[in-house]
Amino acid sequence: MLYAVISQDVDDSLEKRMSARPAHLDRLNALKDAGRLVLAGPHPAIDSDDPGTAGFTGSLVVAEFDSLQDAQEWANADPYMAAGVYDSVTVKPFKKVLP
């Protein structure tokens, strides 16, 4: 089943994000390589693809996991969690309708 991992950043998270980004991307690429990643990306803090020093306010990942518990465990192990990037993370079942 698909699950949405919806993360909210702490204030001024950009420096922490940049330091943990390679490990974070490695995990996302592993999901992609396994054919389980639907989409992933950050929420820019301003209306721009490149928010510069304004940074990001959170992230969204939609991926396939065997269960809600597996999705939650994956989210809890994110390097952004360990680096203190995320203030909160919500994991919910997701039903893709379109496209």
Wavefront OBJ file of the C-alpha trace (Angstrom):
o trace
v 0.000 0.000 0.000
v 1.048 3.595 -0.509
v 1.771 5.915 2.403
v 2.307 9.675 2.601
v 5.115 10.827 4.865
v 4.411 14.491 5.632
v 7.187 16.258 7.507
v 7.304 19.718 9.062
v 10.705 21.383 9.534
v 11.945 23.214 12.587
v 12.601 26.928 12.059
v 15.838 27.747 10.217
v 16.418 24.136 9.157
v 18.432 24.840 5.992
v 21.911 24.233 7.430
v 20.796 21.002 9.103
v 19.087 19.918 5.880
v 22.189 20.475 3.800
v 24.411 18.483 6.148
v 22.058 15.464 6.252
v 20.891 15.667 2.626
v 23.252 13.067 1.074
v 22.151 10.346 3.515
v 18.505 11.403 3.140
v 18.739 11.139 -0.658
v 20.452 7.741 -0.426
v 17.386 6.353 1.361
v 15.017 7.877 -1.182
v 17.081 6.489 -4.053
v 16.918 3.041 -2.455
v 13.097 3.281 -2.497
v 13.223 4.486 -6.104
v 15.544 1.677 -7.167
v 13.174 -0.831 -5.553
v 10.265 0.637 -7.553
v 8.500 1.800 -4.382
v 8.838 5.605 -4.621
v 5.960 7.553 -6.181
v 7.249 11.058 -5.433
v 9.391 12.961 -2.981
v 10.391 16.551 -2.425
v 10.590 19.508 -0.087
v 8.155 22.387 0.454
v 9.976 25.655 -0.366
v 9.486 28.380 2.239
v 8.706 30.873 -0.539
v 6.969 30.616 -3.897
v 10.058 29.523 -5.816
v 11.672 26.304 -7.034
v 14.941 27.628 -5.607
v 14.136 29.369 -2.307
v 17.804 30.108 -1.559
v 18.404 31.075 2.049
v 14.640 31.069 2.753
v 14.979 27.282 2.815
v 12.178 24.796 3.212
v 9.283 24.206 5.583
v 8.966 20.439 5.269
v 8.827 17.491 2.904
v 6.449 15.040 1.282
v 7.259 11.445 0.384
v 4.735 9.054 -1.144
v 6.006 5.488 -1.285
v 4.942 1.874 -1.019
v 5.437 0.007 2.258
v 4.096 -3.296 3.562
v 2.265 -1.626 6.450
v 1.680 1.640 8.269
v 4.109 0.449 10.928
v 6.826 -0.157 8.305
v 6.221 3.295 6.820
v 6.416 4.894 10.275
v 9.627 3.036 11.109
v 11.144 4.142 7.802
v 10.160 7.757 8.523
v 11.540 7.598 12.068
v 14.920 6.427 10.734
v 15.284 9.336 8.289
v 18.620 11.154 8.638
v 16.670 14.415 8.772
v 15.111 13.187 12.029
v 18.526 12.441 13.535
v 19.870 15.805 12.363
v 16.980 17.719 13.954
v 15.556 18.978 10.644
v 12.013 17.803 11.310
v 9.792 19.130 14.064
v 7.089 16.583 13.296
v 6.316 13.759 10.894
v 2.889 12.375 10.042
v 2.518 9.072 8.200
v -0.840 8.272 6.611
v -2.171 5.682 4.181
v -2.466 7.182 0.693
v -4.714 6.140 -2.184
v -3.493 7.263 -5.589
v -6.402 8.072 -7.867
v -4.794 10.172 -10.645
v -2.926 10.106 -12.920
l 1 2 3 4 5 6 7 8 9 10 11 12 13 14 15 16 17 18 19 20 21 22 23 24 25 26 27 28 29 30 31 32 33 34 35 36 37 38 39 40 41 42 43 44 45 46 47 48 49 50 51 52 53 54 55 56 57 58 59 60 61 62 63 64 65 66 67 68 69 70 71 72 73 74 75 76 77 78 79 80 81 82 83 84 85 86 87 88 89 90 91 92 93 94 95 96 97 98 99
